[in-house]
Amino acid sequence: MRTLINPYWCTFALVSLVQFVFFLRWLYRRFRDDEMNRAFIRDMATNHLPHIYDLLIRLCDQQGIDHGPPPPIRWLDFNGRQPGD
């Protein structure tokens, strides 16, 4: 029983617990940043790219440059989810 109350073990346990809490905070922030980046890219692709392509087509028409149709938005999701989930 005396070895469990050793102050060195208490210090080790406290330091380990604090490091674990910091690791969990770091992990949460990393996941949260990934979610925000994914949401930003999806918003950019669905809301802003069609307007940008429309303006580029207008500029091409003003300058007399031949252009093709705007490219479709293709989702490449490497996490195994389907587009639109």
C-alpha positions, 0 to 999 in steps of 0.5 A: 500500500505504501508504494501506491502513495509514493509522491513520485507515482502521484507526480507521474500520474498527474503529468501523464493525465495532463499530457493525455488531456492536451493530446485530446485537445489537439486531436479535437482541434485537428478534426474540427479544422478538417471539418471546417476546411471540408465545409469551406471547399464544398461551399466554394465549389457549389456556390462560387465556382458556377458564378466564376465560370459564368463570369469567365464565359462572359469575358471570353465572349467579350474578348472573342475567345472560343470556350467550351462548357464549364467543367462539371464539379466532381467530388473525390472523397477518399473517406469512402462516403458518397457525394452529397452525404 
